[in-house]
Amino acid sequence: MLGGWEIVLILAVVLILFGAKKLPELAKGLGTGIKEFKKATREVTDEISSAMDDTSPPPSNRLPASTTSTQPEAPQSNTPSSTSGTKA
């Protein structure tokens, strides 16, 4: 973290490099940049929180509807069935 003397030294160097007339313009530009950054950060945070609120609840553990019947099928026999009642 910067101490008090380091900040004073940085401000003195900026004053020497840019002059007294340019300092208000630099400060205004810096303030505008910080303002835009905070606005963009807030918008992203709001978008994320609204997306989390809009999500549907997780699906339940229900099984999908089955197309097969729930009753067991009758076993098929391998013997041919006879439709005639008489024996030859």
Number of C-alpha atoms within 10 A of each C-alpha: 4 6 7 8 9 11 11 11 11 11 13 12 12 15 14 10 11 11 11 11 9 12 15 10 11 13 11 11 12 12 12 12 12 12 12 12 12 12 12 12 12 12 12 12 12 12 12 12 11 11 10 10 10 9 8 7 7 6 6 6 6 6 6 6 6 7 6 7 7 7 6 7 7 6 6 6 7 6 6 6 7 8 6 6 6 6 5 3
